[in-house]
């Protein structure tokens, strides 16, 4: 009943060979294992006049079991049935079984037909197994390309986009269906670090250079996107481009460069007069009156205090990331703290007036008293910098039972809506660091935000009703404890 096919179709009639050829053509055209199994079962029944057949193919993708004819009424595994092994380039990968014919057993010619049919299906299975392997590799590659965070796209020798992965669509905001087939310059218009276009005659793909470049593109996300692009040539003259989004890293590098320029300028500003006056005081031929010496010492002390504040801000900013472990939260009389901070600032600032408005029945806050006082002091100092001389700086404190909100109102130029989030970032100053009227390294508001956050609050800025800016921050309020009734025995 069972035997391997070892002979071709010699000894068959012309019409039988023709029928085998048609079966072979049908098998060769099968697009899948399932289709090949269906064609094999159908042609086996037709060639052998068999009432039923079962084809089982495994080892080439998923296991396929295909039934043909009346398999319920005719068992393909009973006496008189026939079976052949199927192989994929010499490796067994399945079988075909045909049910016995009633009253007419299979003869030698039928055996040859079955052998020839098994031999012909072998090449089809080998081809399909190769296709399945290629499809599996393609699926794996597609999974890799779709899951990677790097943008990857390819272009042909005609500079038109062939492929465009999901990361590239996310980075540029251009979907694959839009990019595919388009000229690369139409969907990917890079510029170098100086803003010089790199498309057209200067496009790396057109010039044929294999290089790694830092480029910027505009993608409608509120600013340029910086990409580190590696261009690799393919054998047909096209290119594969791997684009890594380094916008955040570039922004940090730019912030560091701006910070270093700002800090170097700010450090030189107080050091220059201190050094100059010290050199003047060391001159043996110089004679100064008491008033002149007092003025020199006053200037040197003021610049030293300015230098000390700068160093203190730098040290405080570097330690705020781990500040939670050093914050001591306790119940703080916020009304007394506010009045003390305002009085201290007002004594050293005769150029402005200060007003305080406190809500009645103000509860205590749960905060670090020293850190919370520094927050208010920083906002008051910031308001004094930007408010014109003779104007009033207001401080208001309100509460809703759960939090206490403190607001410092200045009469300065205000903060544009687009800058109200980033102004609290580290090293952020509005305007050019060399031409702005008020100098600094951009750490004051960053320290305010991080300090408030470590105490469980938030900080924000809005327009003041009478012009200027209103900086507000919230701190958790201490809820009043319910008094227990006194029992009289």
Secondary structure, 3 states (H helix, E strand, C coil): CECCCCCCCCCCCHHHHHHHHHHHHHHHCCCCHHHHHHHHHHHHHHHHCCCEEEEEECCCCCCEEEEEECCCCCCCCCCCCEEEEEEECCEEEEEEEECCCCCCCCCHHHHHHHHHHHHHHHHHHHHHHHHHHHHHHHHHHHHHHHHCCCEEEEECCCCEEEEECHHHHHHHCCCHHHHCCCEHHHHCCCECCCCCECCHHHCHHHHCCCCEEEEEEECCCCCEEEEEEEEEECCCCCEEEEEEECHHHHHHHHHHHHHHHHHHHHHHHHHHHHHHHHHHHCCCCCCCCHHHHHHHHHHHHHHHHHHHHHHHHHHHHHHHHHHHHHCCCEEECHHHHHHHHHHHHHHCCCCCEEEEEECCCCCCEEECHHHHHHHHHHHHHHHHHHCCCCCEEEEEEEECCCEEEEEEECCCCCCCHHHCCHHHCCCCCCCCCCCCCCCCCCCHHHHHHHHHHHCCCCEEEEECCCCCEEEEEEEEECCCCCCCCCCCC
